[in-house]
Amino acid sequence: MKTYLHKSDPCCSKVILDGAKDLRQIHGDKLGVYEMMDISNSGNVFKLSGSEYYLHRSASMKWVVSQA
């Protein structure tokens, strides 16, 4: 199962995380509009609007979603 960064505006203040039907059924609560909250050593940190999910880079520099 793959999740794709669907869209990012030019200044990267927001990204949209979207996925196929099977991904939406399992991880639908993690999909949506993420807004930039902070910049860490590994890059930008985005928060999902209306939730406690964060999109950020892991230590291995892969994009991950985690919950606060």
N, C-alpha and C positions, 0 to 999 in steps of 0.2 A: 504494500500500500504506500503510495506516495502522496505527499501534500506539496502544493506548489504555492510560492509567493505569487499571487495572481496579479497584483498591481501595486506600484509604488509611485507616488508623485515625485517630481524632480528633486525636491529638497528632502525627501524621505521622512516627512513628518507623520505619514500614515502609510500602512500597508494593508492589503486585503488578503486574508488567508482563505482559500477556497479549496474544494475537493470534489471528487466524483461521488455518486450516490452512495456507494458502500462506505466510503470514508465519512460522509455526512451522518450516516446512521450510527456509526461507532463514536466519532469524535466531533459531532456537530456543535457541541458546546464550546469547542476550542476554535471554531472557524468564525470569521467575521473581520471587522475593522479594528486594527491595532494602531494605537497612537503612540508616537515616540514620547518616552518618559525621561530617559536618561541616556548618557553615554558612558559605557564602562570600558575597561582595558581591552575587552574583546569586541567592542563596537556598540552599536545602538541597542537600546532596550525599549521594547514596545509593549504596551498594556492593552489587552482586549477591552473595548468599551463595555462598561457595565459588568465586569467580572474581575476575578483575581488571577487571570491567566496572563503570562508574560511570554513574549517572543524574544529570544536572545541567542547569542552564539555560545556553544559549549566550549569547554577547554580545547576540544579538537577542532574548533571553528565551524562546527555544523550548526545550522539553525535548529533550535528546539523550543518547545512550548512547555513551560513549567507553571505550577501553581504556587502562589505565595503562602 
